[in-house]
Amino acid sequence: MGRKKAFRWRTRIFALVLLAALVAGGWAWWTAQHWRPERRDFPVQGVLVGARDGRVDFNAFKAIGAQFAYLEASSGAGGRDPAFSRNLRAVRGSGLSVGVVHTYDPCEPAERQSANFVTIVPRETGLLPPAIALLRTAEDCPVRVSEQAVESELTTFLNQIEGHVGQPAVLLVSPEFEDRYHIAAKIERNLWLQRDFLQPDYAGRPWTLWTANAHYRSDAGPEPVRWVVLQP
């Protein structure tokens, strides 16, 4: 009889411990999805959105403290974000500053990518500096692309699109791209780095923009978005 009671008590204690762990894990998950850097440390904050984020409400982002929005616009030599036109129209009346993102493909020639960019991105004053997302390396290109060629083609691309928009671009550099090419030390542009919750330092020099939470959830959209802050 005593053994049965002891077993039941151990089972109850285990269940309570398990429940506490589940509650703590759920709270940590919820907190992570809703975390933003403190406003006193980073007064200017915003979002990066594209088709993958669904139909978002830019007025709602403004209401919860966003001051700018970057929109995914073009990619490679012929890609276009399906939501770009809709997002560009929607963001204009929200009071948010707006910029565009081109996802660079190291396998494609610079001229073809810049032609895609200038076809999609309007030439107008008032836009934030364009961001060039350097996310993938050339390791999987059908034809081998050397490190020198990646740097050379990227420089050509930047010169061409900066002539279109009339201002220097920002380099949105992934840790993988920087580790492979060390581009931050070779091309002098403002940097946009990525790391959830902790300030990134992988580029070896200060960043201008930081994707602080790549899975930020709010009532402004159906899916988590990328929450971005500006270096004060």
Buried (B, 14 or more C-beta within 10 A) or exposed (E): EEEEEEEEEEEEEEEEEEEEEEEEEEEEEEEBEBBBBEEEEBEBBBBBBBBEBEEBBBBBBBEEBBBBBBBBBBBBBEBBBEBBEBBBEBBEEBEBBBBBBBBBBBBBEBEBBBBBBBEBBEEEEEBBBBBBBBBBBBEEBEEEBEBEEBBEBBEBBBEBBBEBBEEEBBBBBBBBBBEBBEBBEEBEBBBBBBBBEEBBEBBEEEBBBBBBBBBBBBEBBEEBBBBBBBEE
